[in-house]
Every structure is written in structure tokens, then in C-alpha cells.
Amino acid sequence: MSSTNIKPPIYDAAAVQPMRDELIYAGFEEALTPEAVDAAINEKNGKSVLFFVNSVCGCAAGSARPGVTLALQSTIIPDRFITSFAGQERDAIEHLREKYLSEFPPSSPCVALFKDGELKYMMPRIEIEGREPEEIADTLREQFEIHCSNQGPSISPEKYSKLVHSITCGSKIPLN
């Protein structure tokens, strides 16, 4: 899939920017194209990659983003943290789902952990819904201890204490 066949975003870009900004603030890089998804996931030499599919849904706002960023405050974290936004980077997300997460139904938000390009752990939306951020962070930390070796945290505790999570209901996000 080429980035020249870009499907337009579903949501207003300005309305979802705060949801992007909190992840970037915590150290995430964005994968905006299928090629960027491949480049990020196919890290080799023992490299681990946490891939977060961002979303406008309430569980992304209330639990997933806060849980993922909290997990990255651990002493052991992945080497890279990548994100794409469902409904925004539509080609990138479709590629991710077809090539790397095909054994799972489409899920947003979701969190996938890869090592040497191989999926090691997947937390679909159903395992996010109804859970507190601390529970999500604890589960991810357990996986980091098994599959990762990079020293954390992703940002300093002082910087993390200033992180403001965007708690916006997806039904209030304007469509394009």
C-alpha cells in the first residue's frame, strides 16, 4: 500500500490534536503512513517497539492513553513508542491491522508490543474497557519486564507530572 493513496481523515484534525500531543509529549513518534508503520515495527537487533492505536473513543481518553503513558514511567520500557490514530491515519492503521495484527479483530484503541518485528503482546480494546489506567500500566509493565530492556522512564518524572490527558468524548469530536 502506497502513501499516495491516502484516505482522508474522518475527524477534524484540530479537534484530535490534543490527543496526539499528550502521546508525543510522553515520547511517542507518529507513524502516519504504511511505510512508516513498517519501518517502526521492523526494528531488529533485539529492539522492542510499543505501538499504540490512538482513538477518539472514551476508553482511549479515560484509560488507554493515561495507562500507556504511565507504563512508560517504568524502569524497563520498549526501545521505541509509536502511534497512529484510527480514523485519521486510515491507510497506516489498515496496513497495521492487515499485516501485523490480522489474527485480531480491528480494535481501537489497542496496544501492541513487538520485538525484532514479531508481535509479542496485544492488548485489544476489550481488555482496556472498564479498566483503570493503573491496571493497564501494570499489565504493560509486566510485558516490558519480559520483552524489553531499555531503561526508562520515557520522560522525567517532573515532566510527566505536567502531562495533561485529553478527556474528550468521541461523540463531541467533529467529523470532516
N, C-alpha and C positions, 0 to 999 in steps of 0.2 A: 504494500500500500504506500503510495507516494504522498508526500505532504502537499503536492499540487492539487489534490482532490479534496480540499478541506471542506468539511461540512460546517455550516455556520453554527455558532453557539446558540443555545436555547435561551439562556438567561442574560439579562443586562450585565455587561462587563463591570460597570461601576458598582453595581449592587453586590456582586460577589467578590470584589477586590478585597474587602476586609477579611474574608475567609481565606483568601490566598496569602494575604500579608502576615497573618499570625503564624502560618507554617514557614514562610520564608524567614521571618524573624527568628524562628526556632532552629534554623539551619537547613531547611529543605531547599532543594533545587526543583524547578519545574521541568517536566517533560511534556512539551507542547505538541510534538509530532510523533508518528510511529517510529521514525528513525531515532528520535531522542529516547524513546522507551527502550528500543533495542540496545542502544549504546549504554544506557544506565544499567539495565538488567544483566547484560552480558559481561559484566566485570569478571575478571578471572584472578588467578593467583591468591585464592583464599579470601577474596573480597566479598563482603556482605552488603546487601542493599535492601533497605526498607522502602517499600513502595506503598504509598497511601493514596487511595482513590478518594478524593475530596468530593463533597456533596453539599447541596443546599438543605438536605433533609434535617429534621430536628435531632436525630440521633448523632449526626455528624457534629452539629453545633453543641449539643448538650454533653456528649460523652466521647465521641471518637477523636475530634481534634484535641480537646483537653487531655485525653488519655494518652494519645500518641506523643504529644509534646512533653507530657510528664514522664513518660517512659524514657525519653531521650535525656533526662536528667540523671540517668543511672551512671554507674562507674564503667559498665561494659555496654557499648552501643554498636550499631552497624557502622560500616565504613562510610556509607552514603545514605542519604534520605531523599527520596524522590517523590514527587506528587504530580498528579494530573487531575483535572476537575471534570467529573461526569457532567454531561450537558454543556460543557464548554469546549474542552479538547476532545471532541467526539471521535475523530479518527484515531487519536492516540489511545483513548480508552477502548475503542472497538478492537484495535490491534492487540492491546494488552490482554483483553479477555479472550480473544481467539487464539493467540499464540502461547500465552503463558498461564492463563487461568481457565482454560477450556473445560477442565473437569468440574468446575463450579458454575452454578447459575450466576448470571450477571448480578452484581452486588455493589451498591454504593450507599454509604461508604464501605470500604473494606481496607484491610491491611495485609500486605503480603511481604514475606521475608525471603529473599533469595541469597544464595551463596554460590559463587562460581557459576552464575546463570541458572541455577537449579532452584526450584521452589522448595523451601524448607518448612514454611508455615504459612497458613492462610487464616485470617480472622474475617469471615463474612459478616454482613450486616446483622444477620440473625444472632450472632454472638456478641454484637455491640448493643443492640436494642435492649433497653431496660437495665443496662449495667452502668455503674458509676465510673467516672474517669479513672479513679484509683484502681478499680478492678481490672480495667482494660490495661492500664500501665503495668500492673503486677503480672498479668498474663504475658505481655510483651517482654517484660524484663526476664521472665523465665526462659523465653525463646532466645533472647540476646545472650544469656549465660550459656546456652547450648551451642549456638551457631556463630557468635560474634566474638571479636577480640579487640576491637577498637576501644580506646579509653574515652570515657565520657566525662562530663556531660557535653551535649551538643553546643550549649551556650552557658555562660557563667550563671550561677545561682542568682546573682544580683540582677543580671539582665532578664533571667526567667521570671523573677518576681514582678517585673514590669509588663509581662506579656498579658494582653487583654484578649480574651477569646470572644469571637463574634457569635453571639447567641441570637440568631435570627431565624425565624420560622420560614421554611422554603415557600410556603404559600404566600408570603409577603414579598418575595423576590419577583420583580417584573420580568416578563418574558420579552424577548426581542421581537 
